Amino acid sequence: MADPAYTQQAAENPSSIALSAEKEAEFERITRGLQEYTGGDIIRKVLSENRTVKAYWGTAPTGRPHIAYCVPLVKIADFLTAGVHVKILCMLPRFLHAFLDASKSSLQTVQYRVKYYSILLKTVFTVLGVPVDKLEFVTGSSYQFKADYTLDVYKFHALTSVREAEHAGADVVKESESPLMSSMMYPGLQSLDEQYLDVDFQFGGVDQRKIFMYAAHFLPRLGYAKRAHLMNAMVPGLSGGKMSASDPKSKIDFLAQPADIKASIKAALCPPGEIENNGVVAFIKAVLIPIQALRNEQATTKGEKPPVGEGSFVSEGAPEGTLFSISRPEKFGGNVHFKSYEELEKAYIAEEVHPGDLKSAVTEALIQLLAPIRKAFDEDEEWQEIERLAYPSASAAPVVADKKVKKKDVRKSAPTEEERAALRAAKEKEKAEKAAAKATAEGHPLKPAELQQSSASAAAAGPAIVASGSRSSTSCVTSTDLPKLKLLAKGKVRDIYSLPAPEDQDKLLFVATDRMSAFDVIMNNGIPSKGITLTTLSLFWFDKLKNIIPNHVLTPSPASCLASPSDSWSEFPRSLDEYRDQLEGRSMIVKKCEVVKIEAIVRGYITGSAWSEYKKSQTVHGIEMPEGLVESEKLPEPLFTPSTKADQGEHDENIHPDKVKDICGPELAEQFEKVAIRLYTEASEYALERGLILADTKFEFGLLADPTKPNEKPQLILIDEVLTPDSSRYWSASNYVKGKPQASFDKQYLRDWLISEGLKAKEDVTLPEHVVEETRRKYEEARDRVMGLGQFAN
């Protein structure tokens, strides 16, 4: 479909509006560093008439502001220093969405978040030395409930078509087969903001371009002035892809402690010699170098020398004109200095700068940049109280001790995952030492091998590959850092890499991390050894079900996987040895194939979302079901209930089995259903022998082509994970009673806890220790029951 005509904009023509040297410098500052701008003459005309240029930038007061905000804020700093009156709009459409979506936040909470945003952003500009006298915060409620605005909403949308509105929001509104009316209205409401905020230009990312052009086309048709539009380039997040609040690994809070900053940058995606989707390099380009340039300009204006050392990103002794320094030991070439981003990029591509050195420099720069912001917060009790009310479950404010209770040493932030692991390791060591002392006192000292198994958690962990690989069973791998490998995808749990050897280009490295997600949100902390548990159980099932369908696993072999970590690791390429501590026990080398965009869910019992649908319509995925079923009841026969496999960040959609035929064709759809039901049937029968009911599960498939037989159809294979607690619902057969919910060996315990705490689908959740340990116990018991390990060996 061709773009609507209003998106076809000509390039900026040379301006006929002359400006004085001073005003030309202001125009250059306003427009520099942008990816694109339109309507430059609108701004030039205001400047030529010696009027104050007025601008607006919209944001949504939902999640906590994080360092991704530095990208637009650095540009807004340019506007403010050029004398622009900047209005930051807490956008009402999103404001109302946050209120109406009860799973996210109440209206009162969002109002506190608006206050938090305004205090924080003003503090950021103050720290940067930028004047805030022309900075104004506006909430949509100040005008969007008024009669004239409402009338204009009707007028605006009487001029537009559904296709035009849908096109305008295509890059910022999630696609859906049945979009909400609010998403269709959103671009028009944002367009009207320009008029009701009385601005000369609107600022945003280049992903807003279609909305900007929509406004430029339709506002004049209502009799309103056309505005200019200034667009920043999009910047990848620390984990690659778009910098987003929905990805915990792509953000660092403005109030983060140094240890948290260090951990986040350490885990960031920064492939050696690669610039594309490199969030660390992009952050230097979009934020750190512009901030240092701003500091240098401020110093020059005052007649001072550009800052070096403390208060800058330039180390002592750097050549004049340096904008960014990287400190490193002399044995690695000593400190290196860059006068421009282009110099740094060239050196990085040539691999003259190691990713580790780059990360260290960015870490130190961020710690220095955020320290005065955190200091201002710690000294402002009113700000701390607003933050507590705005983000009650993730407050960074110091805890106020009860005056009647003896004061304790209270942390100002949650312990890092490394600290948690160290505490757990210390407890386990203490338990082991006590067990050894007791055994010695009783006259039968433990052998060295027994000492390793003396704690309760170690005893239940089964074989070494299950317990830890080369890591402690208390360790937690929530992110991988393999700089010599290219990261291809990062899911909720798995990181997927390509292998470095040319002969391995038809293979992939799957790494199951210990990340934990629920309700499509990744928790701040993970479940120790969860990735090892998932990998071990998947490999067991892949091998057991290979008589039904081939799978994508190449390494490790089933025999070595179930023997010991070292046996299993010996089969991996030696090029991966330097990453053994991150990979052993939790990784597989698999065949590269085309992933089928269908998730094959098979249900043997009616529970979960199927039960919710049945209660409303007596259907499951639109399939008519028998009358009189009760919750958790066994179905007459296994039911194939597929869903679409959405792209990362999107939600899967339940569909009727007939729709699979439309997506994949009748022949492949029939094969999916037949194979999925056979897999479920065999697995459920085996599980029942082990005392488990397999209530439902999800299979994923791929199509593997044979390059030597180009005329033959690709082979259907089983991929990803199979029959793990992440993808399946296991119940205890001995405790099963139909007609009520069942206790399950999966993440349902975690989901229930989140719901009880009012944290369902909320960002920035750190799980308490008891939830972590109970979730881990349930996962490991499911594994042990299925595989006959530990106390379930007989």
C-alpha positions in Angstrom: 0.0 0.0 0.0 1.4 3.4 -0.9 2.0 6.0 1.8 -0.7 8.6 2.1 0.3 11.8 0.2 0.9 13.8 3.3 4.0 11.7 4.2 5.7 12.6 1.0 7.7 15.7 2.0 10.3 17.4 0.0 13.7 18.1 1.4 14.2 21.5 3.1 14.8 24.2 0.4 17.4 26.8 1.1 15.8 29.5 3.2 15.0 33.0 2.1 14.7 34.3 5.6 18.0 36.0 6.6 19.1 36.1 10.2 21.6 38.0 12.2 24.8 36.1 13.1 23.5 35.7 16.7 20.1 34.3 15.5 21.8 32.1 12.9 23.8 30.6 15.7 20.6 30.0 17.7 19.0 28.3 14.7 22.1 26.1 14.2 22.0 25.0 17.8 18.3 24.2 17.6 18.7 22.0 14.5 22.1 20.5 15.0 22.6 16.8 15.6 19.1 15.8 14.4 18.4 13.0 11.9 15.9 15.2 10.2 13.8 18.3 10.5 11.0 19.9 8.5 9.6 23.4 8.5 12.9 25.1 9.2 11.5 28.5 7.9 8.8 28.4 10.6 11.5 28.6 13.2 13.6 31.1 11.3 10.6 33.4 10.9 10.1 33.5 14.7 13.8 34.2 15.3 13.8 36.9 12.6 11.0 38.7 14.5 12.9 38.4 17.8 10.1 36.3 19.3 10.8 33.4 21.7 10.6 30.0 19.9 8.2 27.6 21.6 8.5 23.8 21.5 7.0 20.8 23.0 8.2 17.2 23.7 5.7 14.6 24.9 6.4 11.8 27.4 4.3 9.3 29.3 4.4 9.3 33.2 4.3 5.5 33.6 7.6 3.7 34.2 10.6 5.1 36.0 12.7 7.5 33.8 16.0 5.9 32.9 19.1 6.8 31.0 17.4 6.4 27.6 15.8 9.7 28.4 19.3 11.3 28.2 19.0 11.0 24.4 16.1 13.5 24.0 17.2 15.5 27.1 20.6 16.3 25.6 18.8 17.8 22.6 16.4 19.6 24.8 19.4 21.1 26.5 20.3 22.6 23.1 16.9 24.1 22.9 17.0 25.7 26.3 20.5 27.1 25.8 19.3 28.6 22.5 16.5 30.4 24.4 13.7 28.1 23.3 10.6 27.9 25.7 10.3 24.1 26.0 7.0 22.6 27.2 7.3 19.0 28.4 3.8 17.4 28.0 2.8 14.5 30.2 0.5 13.3 27.4 -3.1 12.9 28.4 -4.0 9.9 26.1 -1.3 7.9 27.7 -2.1 9.4 31.1 -5.6 8.1 30.8 -4.4 4.7 29.5 -2.2 4.4 32.6 -5.3 5.1 34.8 -7.7 2.9 33.0 -5.4 -0.1 32.9 -5.8 -1.3 36.4 -2.9 -3.7 36.1 -0.4 -0.8 35.7 -1.2 2.1 38.0 -4.0 4.2 39.6 -4.7 7.8 38.6 -3.3 9.0 41.9 -0.1 7.0 41.4 0.3 8.5 37.9 -0.2 12.0 39.3 2.7 11.5 41.7 4.7 10.2 38.7 4.1 13.4 36.9 5.6 15.3 39.9 8.5 12.9 40.0 9.2 13.4 36.3 9.2 17.2 36.6 11.6 17.2 39.6 14.0 14.7 38.1 14.2 16.3 34.7 14.8 19.7 36.1 17.5 18.2 38.3 19.2 16.7 35.2 19.2 20.0 33.4 20.6 21.8 36.5 23.4 19.2 36.8 24.2 19.8 33.1 24.4 23.6 33.8 21.4 24.3 31.5 19.0 27.1 32.5 15.5 25.9 33.4 13.7 29.3 33.5 12.1 28.5 30.1 11.2 24.9 31.0 7.6 24.2 31.6 5.7 21.0 32.5 2.2 20.6 31.2 -0.3 17.9 31.8 -2.9 17.0 29.2 -5.7 17.5 31.7 -5.0 21.3 31.6 -6.7 21.5 28.2 -7.8 18.2 26.9 -11.1 18.1 28.9 -12.2 21.6 27.6 -15.1 22.0 25.2 -13.2 23.7 22.4 -10.6 20.9 22.4 -13.3 18.2 22.3 -15.0 19.9 19.4 -11.7 20.0 17.5 -11.2 16.3 18.2 -14.5 15.7 16.4 -13.6 18.1 13.5 -10.1 16.6 13.1 -11.3 13.0 12.8 -14.1 14.1 10.5 -11.4 15.0 8.0 -9.3 11.8 8.3 -9.8 8.3 7.2 -9.1 5.1 9.1 -6.3 4.2 6.7 -4.7 7.6 7.2 -4.9 7.4 11.0 -3.6 3.9 11.0 -0.7 4.8 8.8 0.2 7.8 10.9 0.5 5.7 14.0 2.1 2.7 12.3 5.6 3.2 13.8 4.5 4.0 17.4 1.2 2.1 17.9 1.4 -1.7 18.2 -0.3 -3.5 15.3 -3.4 -5.5 15.8 -6.0 -7.2 13.7 -8.7 -5.3 15.7 -7.0 -2.1 17.0 -8.6 -0.1 19.7 -10.3 3.2 18.8 -7.9 5.0 21.1 -5.0 3.9 19.0 -6.7 5.2 15.9 -7.3 8.6 17.6 -3.9 8.8 19.2 -2.1 10.5 16.2 -4.9 13.1 15.9 -4.8 13.9 19.6 -1.0 14.4 19.4 -1.4 16.6 16.4 -3.9 18.9 18.2 -1.5 19.2 21.1 0.6 21.5 18.8 -2.2 24.0 18.6 -3.4 23.9 22.2 0.1 24.1 23.6 0.7 27.1 21.2 4.2 26.0 20.0 6.3 26.6 16.9 7.7 23.1 16.7 7.3 19.6 18.1 10.3 17.4 18.9 10.5 13.6 19.0 12.3 10.6 17.6 12.3 9.8 13.9 9.8 7.0 14.7 7.3 9.9 15.2 7.7 11.1 11.6 4.4 9.9 10.3 2.5 11.5 13.1 4.4 14.8 12.5 3.5 14.8 8.8 -0.1 13.9 9.7 -0.2 17.0 11.9 1.4 19.2 9.2 -1.2 18.1 6.7 -4.4 18.2 8.7 -3.9 21.1 11.1 -4.0 23.7 8.3 -7.3 22.2 7.1 -8.8 23.1 10.5 -7.5 26.7 10.0 -4.5 26.3 12.3 -0.9 27.0 11.6 1.5 24.4 10.3 4.4 23.6 12.8 8.0 22.6 12.3 9.1 19.1 13.4 12.5 18.1 14.7 13.5 14.5 14.9 16.2 12.6 16.7 17.8 9.4 15.4 16.7 6.2 17.1 19.3 4.8 19.5 19.7 1.1 20.4 19.4 0.0 24.0 22.2 -1.6 26.1 20.9 -5.0 25.1 20.6 -4.2 21.4 17.4 -3.3 19.6 15.3 -0.3 20.5 16.1 1.4 23.8 12.9 0.6 25.7 11.5 0.7 29.2 10.0 -2.7 28.6 13.5 -4.3 28.5 15.0 -4.2 31.9 18.5 -4.8 30.5 18.3 -1.8 28.2 18.0 0.7 30.9 19.7 2.2 34.0 17.7 4.2 36.5 18.8 7.8 37.1 19.1 7.0 40.8 21.1 3.8 40.3 24.0 3.0 42.6 27.5 2.6 41.2 27.4 -1.2 41.6 24.1 -1.4 39.6 25.5 0.8 36.9 28.6 -1.4 36.6 26.6 -4.6 36.5 24.3 -3.2 33.8 27.1 -1.9 31.5 29.0 -5.2 32.1 26.0 -7.1 30.7 25.4 -4.7 27.8 25.7 -5.9 24.2 29.0 -4.6 22.8 30.4 -6.9 20.0 34.0 -6.1 19.2 34.4 -4.1 16.0 30.7 -3.8 15.4 28.7 -0.5 15.5 25.3 -1.6 14.4 22.9 -2.2 17.4 25.8 -1.6 19.7 24.1 0.2 22.6 27.3 1.2 24.4 28.8 2.9 21.4 25.5 4.5 20.5 25.2 6.0 24.0 28.6 7.6 23.7 27.6 9.1 20.4 24.1 10.3 21.4 24.7 11.3 25.1 28.3 11.4 26.5 30.1 13.2 23.7 27.3 15.8 23.3 27.3 16.4 27.0 31.1 17.0 27.1 30.8 19.3 24.0 28.1 21.2 25.9 30.4 21.5 29.0 33.2 22.8 26.7 30.9 25.4 25.2 29.8 26.6 28.6 33.4 26.9 29.7 34.3 28.9 26.6 31.4 31.2 27.1 32.7 32.0 30.6 36.2 32.5 29.3 37.4 29.3 31.0 39.3 26.3 29.8 37.3 23.1 28.9 37.0 20.9 32.0 39.2 17.8 32.4 39.4 15.2 35.2 36.6 15.3 37.7 33.4 16.8 36.3 34.2 15.7 32.7 34.6 12.7 30.5 38.2 13.7 29.7 41.1 12.5 31.7 44.0 14.6 33.0 46.7 15.1 30.4 44.4 14.6 27.4 45.2 16.6 24.2 43.3 19.9 23.8 40.0 19.4 22.1 39.4 15.9 23.5 35.7 15.0 24.1 36.1 11.4 25.5 38.9 9.5 27.1 39.3 5.8 27.7 41.6 4.9 30.6 43.5 1.6 30.3 46.8 0.0 31.6 50.0 0.8 29.8 50.4 -2.9 28.8 47.2 -2.5 26.7 48.4 0.7 25.1 47.7 3.3 27.8 45.0 5.9 27.8 43.4 6.9 24.5 41.6 10.1 23.7 39.1 11.1 21.0 38.2 14.6 19.7 35.1 13.4 17.9 32.7 10.4 17.8 34.0 9.6 14.3 37.5 9.1 15.6 36.2 6.7 18.3 34.0 4.8 15.9 36.9 4.3 13.5 39.2 3.0 16.3 36.5 0.6 17.5 35.8 -0.8 14.1 39.5 -1.4 13.7 39.4 -3.2 17.1 42.0 -0.8 18.5 39.7 -0.4 21.5 38.5 -3.5 23.4 34.8 -3.7 24.4 35.9 -4.1 28.0 37.9 -0.9 28.0 35.0 0.9 26.3 32.5 -0.4 28.9 34.8 0.7 31.8 35.0 4.2 30.4 31.2 4.4 29.9 30.7 3.0 33.4 32.9 5.7 35.0 31.2 8.4 32.9 27.7 7.3 33.9 28.7 7.0 37.6 30.0 10.6 37.4 27.0 11.9 35.5 24.4 10.3 37.8 26.1 10.9 41.2 25.0 14.6 41.6 21.4 13.5 40.6 21.4 10.8 43.3 22.9 13.3 45.8 20.1 15.8 45.1 17.6 13.0 45.7 19.1 11.8 48.9 19.1 15.4 50.3 15.5 16.2 49.3 12.9 14.5 51.6 10.0 15.9 49.7 11.3 14.3 46.4 11.9 11.0 48.3 8.3 11.0 49.5 7.0 11.7 46.0 9.1 8.9 44.7 7.8 6.5 47.3 4.2 7.3 46.3 5.0 7.2 42.6 6.8 3.9 42.6 5.9 2.1 45.9 7.2 -1.3 44.8 10.6 -0.1 43.5 11.4 3.0 45.6 15.0 4.0 45.8 14.4 6.3 48.8 16.0 5.6 52.1 13.8 3.6 54.5 12.7 5.7 57.5 13.1 3.8 60.7 10.4 3.7 63.4 11.6 6.0 66.2 10.4 3.5 68.8 12.5 0.7 67.3 16.3 0.5 67.4 17.7 1.9 64.2 19.2 -0.7 61.8 21.7 -0.3 59.0 19.3 0.0 56.1 20.4 -0.2 52.5 19.4 2.5 50.1 18.9 0.0 47.3 18.2 -3.7 46.9 21.4 -5.9 46.9 22.8 -6.7 43.5 22.4 -10.2 42.2 26.1 -10.8 42.9 25.6 -9.8 46.5 22.6 -12.1 46.8 24.6 -15.0 45.3 27.4 -14.3 47.8 25.0 -14.3 50.7 23.3 -17.6 49.6 26.8 -19.2 49.1 27.8 -18.2 52.6 24.7 -19.7 54.1 25.2 -22.9 52.1 28.8 -23.1 53.2 27.7 -22.6 56.8 25.2 -25.4 56.5 27.8 -27.7 55.0 30.3 -26.9 57.8 27.8 -27.7 60.5 26.8 -30.9 58.8 30.5 -32.0 58.6 31.1 -31.1 62.2 28.1 -33.0 63.4 29.1 -36.1 61.3 32.6 -36.0 62.7 31.2 -35.7 66.3 29.1 -38.8 65.7 32.0 -40.8 64.5 31.4 -41.0 60.8 33.0 -38.0 59.1 31.8 -37.1 55.6 33.8 -37.9 52.5 34.8 -34.9 50.3 32.1 -35.8 47.7 29.5 -36.0 50.5 30.5 -32.6 51.8 29.4 -31.1 48.4 26.0 -32.6 48.8 25.5 -31.9 52.5 23.1 -28.9 52.2 19.4 -29.5 51.6 19.4 -27.6 48.3 22.4 -29.5 47.0 21.0 -32.9 48.0 17.8 -32.3 46.0 19.7 -31.0 43.0 20.5 -34.3 41.4 23.4 -34.8 39.1 26.2 -32.2 38.7 24.9 -30.9 35.3 21.6 -30.2 36.9 23.0 -28.6 40.0 25.5 -26.2 38.6 27.7 -27.0 35.7 31.0 -25.3 36.6 29.1 -22.7 38.6 27.8 -22.8 42.1 24.2 -23.9 42.5 23.6 -20.6 44.1 24.8 -18.5 41.1 22.4 -16.7 38.8 23.1 -15.9 35.2 20.6 -13.3 34.1 22.6 -12.0 31.2 25.3 -13.4 28.9 28.3 -11.5 27.7 30.1 -13.3 24.8 31.8 -10.5 23.0 33.5 -12.6 20.3 30.1 -14.1 19.3 27.3 -12.2 17.5 24.1 -12.0 19.5 21.2 -12.7 17.2 18.2 -12.6 19.5 17.4 -12.1 23.2 14.2 -13.5 24.4 12.6 -13.6 27.8 14.8 -16.5 28.8 17.1 -17.5 25.9 20.0 -15.7 24.3 20.8 -16.9 20.8 24.3 -16.5 19.2 25.9 -17.4 16.0 29.1 -19.5 16.2 32.4 -17.9 15.1 33.8 -20.7 12.8 32.9 -20.4 9.1 31.9 -24.1 9.0 29.3 -23.5 11.8 27.3 -20.8 10.0 24.4 -23.3 9.7 24.3 -23.7 13.5 23.2 -21.6 16.5 24.2 -21.4 20.1 21.1 -21.4 22.5 21.8 -20.2 26.0 19.1 -20.6 28.7 19.6 -17.8 31.3 18.1 -17.7 34.7 15.9 -14.8 33.8 12.3 -15.1 35.1 9.3 -13.6 33.4 5.6 -13.6 34.2 2.7 -11.8 32.5 5.1 -10.8 29.7 7.4 -8.9 32.1 10.9 -9.9 33.0 11.7 -9.7 36.8 14.7 -7.8 38.0 16.3 -10.9 39.5 16.4 -14.4 38.3 16.0 -17.9 39.6 19.4 -19.5 40.3 20.2 -22.5 38.0 16.8 -22.2 36.3 18.5 -22.2 32.8 20.4 -25.4 33.7 17.2 -27.0 34.9 15.3 -26.0 31.7 18.2 -27.2 29.4 18.6 -30.5 31.2 14.9 -31.3 31.1 14.6 -30.2 27.4 17.5 -32.4 26.3 15.9 -35.3 28.2 12.6 -34.9 26.4 14.2 -34.2 23.0 16.0 -37.5 23.2 12.9 -39.4 24.5 10.6 -38.1 21.8 13.0 -38.3 18.8 11.1 -41.4 17.6 8.1 -39.1 16.9 9.9 -36.2 15.3 13.5 -35.1 14.7 14.7 -32.1 16.7 17.3 -29.3 16.3 19.8 -30.4 18.9 23.4 -31.1 17.8 25.4 -30.7 21.0 25.5 -32.1 23.7 24.6 -35.7 23.1 22.1 -37.2 25.5 24.6 -39.6 27.1 27.1 -36.9 27.9 24.4 -34.4 29.1 23.2 -36.9 31.7 26.7 -37.9 32.8 28.6 -34.9 34.0 29.3 -31.3 33.1 32.8 -32.0 31.9 31.7 -34.9 29.7 29.1 -32.6 28.2 31.4 -29.7 27.8 34.0 -31.8 26.0 31.7 -31.9 23.0 31.5 -28.1 22.6 34.0 -26.2 20.3 37.1 -25.1 22.1 36.5 -21.6 20.8 33.8 -21.4 23.6 36.1 -22.4 26.4 36.6 -18.8 27.6 32.8 -18.5 28.2 32.5 -21.9 29.9 31.3 -20.3 33.2 28.4 -18.7 31.4 27.5 -21.7 29.1 28.2 -25.0 30.8 25.0 -26.9 31.6 22.7 -24.3 30.1 23.6 -24.2 26.4 22.9 -26.2 23.3 24.3 -26.0 19.8 21.4 -26.5 17.4 20.6 -26.6 13.7 19.6 -23.3 12.1 16.1 -23.5 10.6 13.1 -21.4 9.6 10.9 -20.9 12.7 7.2 -21.6 12.2 5.2 -18.7 13.5 2.7 -20.9 15.3 2.9 -22.2 18.9 1.3 -25.6 19.1 -0.5 -25.7 22.5 -2.0 -29.0 23.5 -4.4 -29.3 26.4 -5.4 -32.5 28.2 -7.2 -30.7 31.0 -9.3 -27.5 31.2 -7.5 -24.9 33.2 -5.9 -21.4 33.0 -7.0 -19.2 30.1 -9.0 -22.2 28.6 -11.1 -22.4 31.7 -11.7 -18.6 31.7 -12.9 -18.7 28.1 -15.1 -21.8 28.7 -16.9 -20.1 31.6 -17.8 -17.2 29.3 -18.7 -18.9 26.1 -18.4 -22.7 26.5 -15.6 -22.6 24.0 -11.8 -23.0 24.1 -9.9 -21.1 21.3 -13.3 -20.8 19.7 -13.8 -24.6 19.7 -17.2 -25.7 21.0 -16.8 -27.8 24.2 -19.1 -30.2 26.0 -21.5 -28.8 28.6 -20.9 -29.2 32.3 -17.1 -29.3 32.5 -15.6 -28.2 35.8 -12.2 -26.5 36.4 -9.2 -28.8 36.0 -11.3 -31.6 34.5 -9.7 -34.0 32.1 -10.9 -33.4 28.5 -12.4 -36.3 26.5 -9.3 -36.2 24.3 -6.2 -33.9 23.9 -7.2 -30.6 22.3 -5.0 -28.7 19.8 -5.3 -25.0 20.7 -2.7 -23.0 18.7 -1.6 -19.4 19.1 0.4 -17.1 16.9 4.1 -16.8 17.8 4.5 -13.0 18.1 7.7 -11.0 17.6 9.7 -10.1 20.7 7.8 -7.5 22.8 4.4 -8.4 21.3 1.7 -10.7 22.7 0.8 -14.1 21.3 -2.7 -14.4 20.1 -4.9 -17.5 20.7 -6.4 -18.7 17.4 -8.8 -21.4 16.2 -7.1 -24.4 14.7 -8.7 -23.6 11.3 -6.7 -20.4 11.2 -3.5 -22.3 11.1 -4.5 -23.5 7.7 -4.7 -19.9 6.5 -1.3 -19.1 7.9 0.7 -22.3 7.0 -1.5 -24.1 4.4 -3.7 -27.1 5.0 -1.0 -29.8 4.7 1.4 -28.3 7.2 -1.4 -27.4 9.6 -2.6 -31.0 9.6 1.0 -32.1 10.3 1.4 -29.7 13.2 -1.8 -30.9 14.9 -1.1 -34.5 14.4 2.5 -34.4 15.7 1.7 -32.0 18.6 -1.0 -34.3 19.9 1.2 -37.4 19.5 4.0 -35.7 21.4 1.6 -34.7 24.2 0.0 -38.1 24.4 3.4 -39.9 24.8 4.8 -37.4 27.2 1.6 -37.3 29.4 1.6 -41.1 29.6 5.3 -41.1 30.7 4.7 -38.3 33.2 1.8 -40.1 34.8 4.1 -43.1 35.4 6.3 -40.7 37.3 3.4 -39.4 39.4 2.8 -36.2 37.3 -0.2 -35.0 35.3 0.8 -33.0 32.2 -2.2 -30.7 32.1 -1.1 -28.7 29.0 2.1 -27.8 27.1 3.4 -25.8 24.2 5.6 -27.1 21.4 7.5 -25.0 18.8 8.5 -26.2 15.3 10.9 -25.3 12.6 11.4 -26.2 9.0 14.8 -27.6 8.0 15.7 -27.5 4.4 18.2 -29.9 2.9 20.6 -27.8 0.7 21.4 -30.9 -1.3 17.8 -31.5 -2.2 16.4 -28.0 -3.2 13.3 -29.4 -4.8 12.1 -31.3 -1.6 9.9 -29.8 1.0 11.7 -28.8 4.3 11.5 -31.2 7.1 9.4 -30.4 10.2 11.5 -30.6 13.4 11.0 -29.9 17.1 12.8 -26.8 18.4 13.4 -24.3 21.2 12.5 -26.0 24.6 10.2 -28.9 25.3 8.0 -30.0 28.2 9.8 -27.7 30.8 8.0 -25.9 33.7 8.3 -22.7 31.5 6.3 -24.2 28.7 4.1 -26.8 30.5 1.7 -27.2 33.4 2.6 -30.2 35.6 0.4 -31.3 38.5 0.9 -33.9 41.2 -1.3 -37.0 40.3 -1.7 -38.0 43.9 -3.1 -34.6 44.9 -5.3 -34.1 41.9 -9.0 -33.2 42.6 -11.1 -31.9 39.7 -13.4 -28.9 40.3 -10.7 -26.5 41.6 -7.3 -25.0 40.8 -4.3 -27.4 41.2 -0.9 -26.7 42.7 1.5 -26.9 39.8 5.2 -27.3 39.3 5.7 -24.2 37.2 5.6 -20.4 37.5 2.0 -20.3 38.6 3.2 -19.9 42.2 5.1 -16.7 41.1 2.1 -15.4 39.1 -0.1 -15.9 42.2 2.4 -14.0 44.4 2.5 -11.1 41.9 -1.3 -10.9 41.8 -1.5 -11.0 45.6 1.0 -8.1 45.9 -0.7 -6.0 43.2 2.3 -6.4 40.9 0.7 -8.2 38.0 2.3 -7.1 34.7 4.3 -4.3 36.4 7.8 -3.4 35.5 10.8 -3.2 37.8 9.8 -6.0 40.2 12.5 -7.6 42.4 11.4 -11.0 43.8 11.9 -11.6 47.5 14.1 -14.5 48.5 11.3 -16.8 49.6 9.6 -16.5 46.2 12.9 -17.1 44.4 13.6 -20.3 46.5 10.1 -21.7 46.2 9.9 -21.1 42.5 13.3 -22.8 42.1 12.2 -25.7 44.3 9.1 -26.3 42.1 11.1 -26.3 38.9 13.7 -28.7 40.2 11.1 -31.0 41.6 9.4 -31.2 38.2 12.7 -32.1 36.7 13.6 -34.7 39.3 10.2 -36.3 39.1 10.3 -36.6 35.3 13.9 -37.8 35.1 13.8 -40.0 38.2 16.5 -38.0 40.1 17.3 -37.6 43.8 14.4 -38.7 46.1 12.4 -39.7 43.0 15.1 -42.1 41.7 13.0 -45.1 42.6 
